[in-house]
Amino acid sequence: MTEHWTTKAQAAADTVAWMIKLSIWWWLLTAIGLGVFGAAPASATGAIAVRRRSRGERVRFRDAVGIYRSEFVSANLALTPALLIMLLLLLNLQWFAGVPQLTPRLLTLAALALMALAACYLPALYAFYDLRRHRYLLQAIRIVFARPLWSVLMILVSAAVVFGTYKIIILAPIAVGVWLHTSSWLGLRFFTENEARRAAATEQVDHVGGRTRGNDDVFALPTEPLRTH
């Protein structure tokens, strides 16, 4: 029994240390990209590192730097549009604050919430699927609507990180690592389970109409090759 709890405590300590390390890497890599152009590849690097770690691989800082360099342009093309759209929506929300009509503010706030939730999926989506760069954001938005339960869990995770940071402000520097690890782990698990269902699903023949029907419980994520890194 003691050994069981000791193992759990050690695993928890390793996870905390990993999230702190992930935060440090993210801040350093973002700074290398001068902030604006560094955040997206740093987030993609973090998600890829989380995926490798979940497979039992050891990920060091030099590995993260190598991923960052190889994915710099690609990750910016795939992830930065979501950040720019959210920035534009924030500016619109600020401008609409001086408008007496409530509808523009509500619509802008709803669009901002949608984009923020889609952005939560983007790092894990980038780490798992090999898509054309302009398709990542569209697929993330599609997931938000197609899998509401996934989205609720993603909201709860993100809200917990924000609330914890607000209550314990000293945790702010490592909050990004906590969020990146939990959201990436959750997203990667979603996609892995979905792929397992896709592989196990067999088409059923509709004897009446002579057609085939797929398993409706499987979300038809892109069929492009999965990433191997």
Secondary structure, 3 states (H helix, E strand, C coil): CHHHHHHHHHHHHHHHHHHHHHHHHHHHHHHHCCCCCCHHHHHHHHHHHHHHHHCCCCCCHHHHHHHHHHHHHHHHHHHHHHHHHHHHHHHHHHHHCCCCCCHHHHHHHHHHHHHHHHHHHHHHHHHHECCCCCHHHHHHHHHHHHCHHHHHHHHHHHHHHHHHHHHCHHHHHHHHHHHHHHHHHHHHHHHHHHHHHHHHCCCEEECCCCEEECCCCCCCCCCCCECCC
